[in-house]
Amino acid sequence: MPCARWPQLLAIWLLTFCQLVQAGISVVDDSGATLRLAQPAKRIVSLAPHLTETLFAAGAGERIVGTVDFSEYPAAASKIARVGGYSRIDLERVAALRPDLIIAWQSGNAAAHLDRLRGLAIPIYLSQPNHLADVAGEIERLGVLAGSRAVADRAAENFRQRLAGLQKRYGGLPPIRTFYQIWKQPLMTVGRRQIISDVIHLCSGDNVFGKLETMAATVTVEAVIAANPEVIVASGMDEARPEWLDDWKRWTSITAVARGNLFFVPPDLIQRHTPRLLEGAERLCQHLETARSRRPAN
């Protein structure tokens, strides 16, 4: 082979190699596993409502062929075929949809279900953003997987800018002891690794159960009384303020009760790891500001 042709052949090989690299997709999910696709996913099954919402935010809504119950935001999500609930997935329905990608919730979906889906050789991306800043990266990665990077990158940048604005506004304020109540029976709260704890921190709040390692922890009324929060926040199941939030009024020794600091944030805005989480964060921060304004003057 004449040496004069080597530069041309090398250039052709490099061009081919670059095209192959660009054609393939590789991302690292929240479990640390590397997921590789030959091309952007065209048939996606989402196994949690918040994942469906985030896929839409990343510009991939039209590629979702299946999702779970309570996936109702945005409105277009309500028209997508159901494959059960996030904790009780209908594996046969998932397989029948012939997905080329499954987006799963690491701490919410049953590991046994995911193992069976892996047995069908369906690529699975595991999601578990535990901090507010992680949401932006998640949007970007979903955009890569779905071939909608332009939309996803804009959404991620918008999220980061809004988050920075909240950090500037509420960071460094006097700390305020906060109890976040998930549910009444059993009485449940959030631990250190739950993203709601990060929201509390954003607002310069101090999660009174923030040293617990479990994401959702069962506690006692006595433990809450002993922690003596200055604020009690609850979300309940829907857009209505839960009636059981007022049950705390019988415990007048708690500072939050004595000062009337019993607040509500809609669950869809604070319990889902989506861009709307910043709306819930702002509401929580405003509630904590109200509580600060009720402190007795020195």
VOKE-350321 format. One line per 3 residues: number of its first residue (from 1); for each residue x, y, z of N, C-alpha, C. Coordinates in steps of 0.05 Angstrom, whole numbers. Last residue first. Layout:
<atoms>
NUM) X:Y:Z:X:Y:Z:X:Y:Z  ...
</atoms>
This chain:
<atoms>
298) -731:801:1415:-711:799:1437:-713:824:1455  -796:781:1398:-775:801:1396:-756:798:1420  -813:714:1381:-815:737:1399:-791:756:1396
295) -828:697:1314:-811:694:1337:-814:719:1355  -855:703:1268:-871:700:1292:-854:695:1317  -819:704:1227:-832:729:1234:-848:728:1259
292) -808:650:1223:-787:668:1234:-799:695:1243  -855:633:1199:-848:624:1226:-827:641:1239  -848:656:1149:-871:664:1166:-865:657:1195
289) -804:628:1132:-802:656:1136:-824:667:1153  -828:578:1126:-807:581:1147:-802:611:1152  -861:589:1083:-873:581:1109:-853:585:1131
286) -823:599:1044:-841:621:1052:-854:615:1079  -801:548:1039:-784:570:1048:-801:594:1058  -846:521:1018:-835:514:1044:-818:536:1055
283) -850:547:968:-872:548:988:-863:542:1016  -802:532:945:-807:560:951:-830:564:970  -808:477:942:-787:488:958:-792:517:965
280) -850:473:905:-854:464:932:-833:476:951  -821:492:861:-845:506:870:-852:499:899  -781:454:857:-773:480:865:-797:498:873
277) -809:410:838:-800:409:866:-791:437:876  -817:412:785:-836:427:802:-829:426:831  -778:378:764:-773:407:764:-792:422:782
274) -780:323:814:-785:335:788:-778:364:788  -791:280:854:-765:290:846:-766:301:817  -845:294:898:-836:283:872:-810:296:863
271) -860:321:942:-854:293:946:-845:279:920  -873:372:928:-851:368:946:-843:339:949  -917:376:895:-896:396:893:-872:392:910
268) -951:337:908:-940:335:882:-917:355:878  -969:353:961:-949:331:957:-937:330:929  -971:421:980:-982:399:964:-962:378:958
265) -958:436:1046:-947:439:1019:-959:416:1003  -978:470:1106:-984:450:1086:-970:457:1059  -961:480:1176:-963:488:1148:-967:464:1129
262) -965:510:1235:-972:484:1223:-979:489:1194  -952:550:1276:-935:543:1253:-940:515:1243  -972:573:1323:-989:569:1299:-974:563:1274
259) -942:573:1368:-940:597:1350:-957:594:1325  -953:524:1392:-958:549:1407:-958:574:1390  -936:490:1352:-965:491:1359:-970:518:1373
256) -881:497:1352:-896:500:1327:-926:504:1332  -868:483:1405:-866:510:1396:-882:516:1371  -908:442:1445:-891:443:1421:-891:472:1410
253) -946:444:1483:-918:449:1492:-899:451:1468  -995:429:1463:-988:458:1464:-960:464:1473  -1021:386:1431:-995:385:1444:-984:414:1445
250) -1066:392:1402:-1070:384:1430:-1044:385:1445  -1050:404:1351:-1058:426:1368:-1063:418:1397  -1042:361:1319:-1020:369:1336:-1028:391:1356
247) -1085:355:1287:-1085:338:1311:-1062:347:1330  -1080:384:1241:-1090:398:1265:-1090:381:1290  -1066:344:1205:-1046:364:1213:-1054:379:1238
244) -1111:315:1192:-1095:306:1215:-1072:325:1222  -1131:338:1146:-1144:345:1172:-1127:337:1195  -1086:363:1097:-1096:340:1113:-1108:349:1140
241) -1108:405:1046:-1093:404:1071:-1104:381:1088  -1111:377:981:-1124:388:1004:-1107:385:1029  -1087:351:940:-1083:380:941:-1096:393:965
238) -1065:291:974:-1075:305:950:-1072:335:955  -1043:267:1019:-1045:251:995:-1053:267:970  -995:303:1061:-1019:286:1057:-1019:272:1030
235) -960:342:1081:-969:343:1053:-994:326:1048  -936:387:1133:-947:361:1123:-957:365:1095  -893:413:1182:-903:414:1154:-913:387:1147
232) -882:452:1237:-891:426:1229:-903:429:1201  -831:488:1270:-849:487:1248:-856:457:1243  -801:480:1313:-813:506:1312:-833:507:1289
229) -803:417:1350:-799:433:1325:-812:460:1327  -785:381:1395:-796:408:1397:-791:425:1372  -767:331:1407:-752:347:1388:-760:376:1387
226) -808:313:1441:-781:317:1452:-764:334:1433  -849:309:1404:-852:328:1427:-824:334:1438  -829:269:1372:-834:295:1361:-835:316:1383
223) -828:227:1409:-803:236:1397:-806:263:1384  -882:221:1419:-864:229:1441:-838:239:1430  -900:201:1371:-909:228:1380:-890:238:1401
220) -847:167:1336:-869:169:1356:-876:198:1361  -834:147:1268:-826:159:1293:-851:159:1312  -807:116:1212:-829:117:1230:-820:127:1257
217) -778:147:1154:-775:135:1181:-801:137:1197  -751:144:1093:-777:148:1106:-777:133:1132  -695:135:1090:-708:157:1076:-735:164:1088
214) -651:126:1146:-672:116:1129:-686:140:1115  -617:153:1180:-607:145:1154:-629:136:1135  -628:212:1219:-637:185:1212:-627:178:1184
211) -617:264:1225:-595:246:1230:-602:217:1224  -663:294:1218:-644:294:1197:-620:275:1201  -706:306:1248:-699:278:1246:-678:274:1224
208) -710:360:1243:-706:350:1270:-700:320:1270  -678:397:1196:-695:374:1199:-690:361:1226  -676:463:1195:-661:441:1207:-680:418:1212
205) -674:511:1141:-687:496:1162:-669:473:1172  -658:540:1098:-645:545:1124:-661:533:1147  -680:519:1053:-695:541:1066:-682:549:1092
202) -646:477:1043:-645:499:1025:-658:524:1038  -663:441:1082:-637:453:1085:-635:478:1068  -711:425:1059:-712:438:1085:-686:454:1089
199) -690:399:1014:-707:423:1011:-708:439:1037  -665:356:1039:-649:376:1025:-664:402:1020  -709:329:1056:-691:339:1076:-672:360:1064
196) -729:313:1009:-744:334:1023:-727:346:1045  -696:271:993:-693:297:980:-708:320:994  -666:233:1045:-690:239:1029:-688:268:1018
193) -624:225:1079:-619:221:1051:-643:227:1033  -644:236:1132:-623:252:1120:-621:250:1090  -715:223:1131:-689:222:1142:-669:239:1126
190) -782:244:1145:-760:240:1126:-734:240:1140  -836:207:1177:-821:231:1170:-799:224:1151  -899:183:1203:-875:180:1187:-863:207:1180
187) -941:145:1240:-929:171:1239:-902:169:1226  -979:98:1200:-961:105:1222:-950:133:1218  -1016:153:1206:-1016:126:1217:-1004:106:1196
184) -998:202:1180:-1006:201:1207:-1004:173:1219  -941:223:1138:-966:209:1143:-972:208:1173  -898:259:1136:-908:246:1112:-936:235:1115
181) -879:318:1164:-896:294:1168:-906:283:1142  -822:349:1185:-838:343:1161:-853:317:1165  -803:397:1229:-812:370:1227:-830:367:1203
178) -749:441:1241:-772:434:1224:-778:404:1225  -720:497:1268:-724:469:1272:-751:460:1259  -683:542:1230:-709:538:1243:-715:508:1244
175) -629:590:1226:-641:563:1224:-666:560:1240  -630:652:1193:-629:638:1219:-642:611:1217  -602:644:1126:-621:655:1145:-619:641:1172
172) -569:619:1089:-557:636:1110:-576:649:1129  -613:621:1034:-590:610:1047:-578:629:1068  -653:648:1007:-660:636:1033:-635:624:1048
169) -631:672:961:-652:686:976:-655:675:1004  -595:636:940:-586:664:946:-606:677:965  -627:592:932:-604:590:951:-595:618:959
166) -662:612:893:-672:605:920:-650:603:940  -625:618:851:-640:641:862:-651:636:889  -609:566:843:-589:586:852:-603:611:863
163) -657:546:823:-646:536:848:-626:555:860  -660:574:774:-681:577:795:-671:568:822  -615:553:749:-617:581:754:-638:587:775
160) -627:498:746:-604:507:761:-605:537:767  -673:500:712:-675:489:740:-651:499:757  -650:519:665:-670:535:679:-674:526:708
157) -617:475:654:-605:501:660:-625:520:674  -656:436:644:-637:433:665:-624:459:673  -681:457:599:-697:453:623:-678:450:647
154) -639:456:562:-652:482:569:-667:479:596  -629:401:560:-608:419:569:-620:446:577  -678:382:538:-669:374:565:-648:394:576
151) -678:404:486:-699:411:505:-690:405:534  -631:380:467:-635:409:465:-656:418:485  -637:324:473:-617:339:490:-623:369:489
148) -667:278:461:-680:305:463:-662:324:479  -656:224:461:-649:240:438:-662:267:437  -663:196:507:-686:198:489:-680:214:464
145) -614:199:533:-625:173:527:-647:174:507  -609:255:539:-589:240:523:-601:213:514  -651:265:573:-651:277:546:-631:263:528
142) -634:240:618:-658:229:604:-660:241:576  -591:273:631:-586:245:623:-610:233:609  -619:321:643:-599:320:621:-594:292:612
139) -649:306:688:-662:316:663:-643:314:640  -607:294:723:-625:274:714:-640:282:689  -585:344:732:-569:324:719:-586:301:708
136) -628:367:760:-619:378:735:-603:358:719  -630:336:807:-653:336:788:-644:346:761  -587:345:840:-587:321:823:-609:321:802
133) -599:389:871:-581:393:848:-580:369:829  -629:365:911:-642:382:892:-624:386:867  -614:296:921:-610:324:927:-622:341:905
130) -624:246:904:-629:251:932:-624:279:940  -649:212:851:-638:238:858:-644:244:887  -649:158:824:-652:163:852:-638:189:859
127) -662:110:773:-663:138:781:-665:140:811  -635:67:726:-644:70:754:-641:99:763  -654:42:665:-640:65:678:-652:68:706
124) -648:-18:630:-661:-4:652:-643:18:663  -661:-54:570:-644:-35:585:-660:-20:606  -684:-119:572:-693:-92:568:-674:-73:583
121) -678:-174:578:-658:-160:563:-667:-131:555  -710:-200:612:-720:-197:585:-702:-181:567  -684:-194:659:-683:-220:647:-694:-220:619
118) -699:-144:674:-672:-147:663:-670:-174:649  -748:-159:695:-748:-143:670:-720:-144:657  -732:-185:741:-746:-200:720:-746:-185:693
115) -708:-143:768:-692:-166:760:-705:-182:738  -753:-111:778:-732:-101:760:-714:-124:751  -780:-143:815:-792:-136:789:-771:-127:769
112) -744:-144:857:-751:-170:843:-763:-164:816  -743:-92:875:-719:-102:862:-725:-128:847  -798:-49:864:-789:-74:876:-765:-85:860
109) -788:21:864:-796:-3:850:-784:-28:864  -762:58:900:-791:55:900:-801:30:886  -709:67:895:-719:62:922:-749:57:923
106) -704:72:838:-687:54:853:-699:47:881  -748:71:788:-743:85:813:-729:66:832  -732:68:717:-742:57:742:-733:74:766
103) -746:67:651:-736:85:671:-749:77:698  -729:25:598:-745:28:622:-731:47:641  -729:18:528:-716:30:552:-737:32:574
100) -758:-4:490:-729:-6:486:-713:8:508  -817:-44:501:-800:-20:506:-771:-25:499  -865:-74:487:-840:-76:473:-822:-51:477
97) -912:-81:514:-908:-54:501:-882:-53:486  -907:-130:537:-925:-128:514:-921:-101:500  -877:-119:583:-865:-134:561:-881:-131:535
94) -916:-92:614:-892:-79:606:-879:-93:582  -954:-133:621:-961:-109:606:-936:-94:597  -924:-168:652:-933:-176:626:-941:-152:609
91) -916:-139:699:-893:-145:682:-901:-154:654  -944:-91:731:-954:-114:715:-932:-120:694  -920:-72:794:-918:-70:765:-929:-95:752
88) -928:-44:846:-941:-69:837:-943:-69:807  -907:4:857:-899:-18:875:-912:-44:867  -928:36:818:-899:35:820:-890:12:838
85) -982:-2:786:-972:19:804:-942:16:807  -995:-16:716:-998:-21:745:-989:3:761  -985:8:668:-974:-19:673:-974:-25:702
82) -1026:45:622:-1017:39:649:-1006:11:651  -1014:90:567:-1022:64:577:-1010:58:604  -1028:160:572:-1009:139:568:-1019:112:580
79) -1060:202:587:-1068:186:563:-1050:163:558  -1035:231:626:-1059:215:634:-1069:197:611  -997:261:602:-988:237:616:-1012:219:622
76) -1019:309:587:-1015:288:566:-1008:261:578  -1016:341:632:-1042:329:625:-1038:306:605  -951:323:661:-971:341:651:-996:326:642
73) -987:285:708:-975:311:701:-951:307:683  -1003:236:724:-1023:254:714:-1013:282:707  -995:178:746:-979:194:728:-998:212:713
70) -1026:144:775:-1021:171:786:-1001:187:770  -996:82:752:-1018:98:763:-1009:124:776  -943:86:702:-957:74:725:-980:93:734
67) -934:76:631:-927:88:656:-945:75:678  -913:72:562:-925:60:586:-916:74:611  -888:101:523:-910:83:515:-924:70:538
64) -858:160:510:-867:143:532:-891:127:523  -845:196:472:-833:170:470:-841:151:492  -867:245:485:-879:230:462:-867:202:459
61) -832:263:526:-859:254:531:-872:238:509  -782:284:525:-785:257:517:-813:246:521  -765:332:547:-773:332:519:-778:304:508
58) -758:334:600:-734:330:584:-740:328:554  -809:336:619:-793:360:621:-768:359:604  -823:283:610:-836:304:594:-820:330:595
55) -790:260:648:-786:253:620:-799:274:602  -814:280:694:-787:289:687:-780:282:658  -862:252:694:-862:281:693:-835:292:684
52) -843:199:699:-859:207:675:-858:237:672  -821:203:749:-803:198:726:-817:205:700  -864:210:782:-845:232:780:-826:228:756
49) -891:160:776:-903:185:766:-883:207:763  -852:105:751:-860:122:773:-871:148:762  -832:78:707:-843:63:729:-849:79:754
46) -841:84:637:-833:97:662:-847:84:686  -816:60:578:-835:55:599:-824:67:625  -807:82:511:-799:84:539:-822:77:557
43) -785:77:451:-808:66:466:-799:63:495  -739:99:433:-763:107:420:-788:97:434  -674:121:453:-698:104:458:-722:116:445
40) -621:131:406:-640:142:426:-664:124:428  -579:71:399:-592:95:388:-611:106:409  -555:34:430:-544:37:403:-555:63:391
37) -539:49:498:-559:44:477:-546:49:450  -517:32:562:-510:38:535:-533:31:516  -504:53:627:-525:43:609:-517:52:581
34) -468:37:684:-467:49:657:-487:36:639  -486:48:752:-484:30:729:-483:46:703  -497:81:794:-469:79:786:-465:60:762
31) -548:90:804:-537:67:818:-507:64:812  -562:131:770:-558:138:798:-548:114:815  -524:117:709:-548:122:724:-542:127:754
28) -487:143:657:-485:130:683:-509:137:699  -493:131:587:-498:147:610:-494:130:635  -484:130:518:-475:119:543:-479:139:566
25) -498:112:452:-505:129:475:-496:115:500  -473:114:384:-478:101:410:-483:120:432  -462:153:346:-486:137:344:-493:123:370
22) -413:173:361:-435:190:363:-462:175:362  -381:128:350:-383:137:377:-408:155:381  -388:125:295:-397:103:312:-400:111:340
19) -365:173:279:-393:168:273:-404:146:291  -313:163:294:-328:185:308:-358:181:303  -300:122:259:-299:117:288:-316:138:303
16) -303:149:210:-320:126:215:-322:121:245  -261:185:217:-288:195:212:-308:173:219  -218:151:222:-225:168:245:-253:179:242
13) -218:128:171:-222:111:195:-231:128:219  -207:172:140:-232:158:136:-238:141:161  -155:185:158:-177:205:161:-204:191:159
10) -128:140:143:-130:147:172:-153:166:176  -131:145:88:-143:122:101:-147:127:131  -101:191:81:-129:190:73:-144:168:87
7) -50:177:102:-65:199:114:-95:198:107  -37:133:65:-42:128:93:-57:151:106  -23:142:14:-51:139:19:-58:137:49
4) 32:144:12:18:169:7:-12:167:14  50:93:15:49:109:40:33:134:37  14:43:-19:31:67:-20:28:84:5
1) 17:-24:0:0:0:0:18:25:0
</atoms>
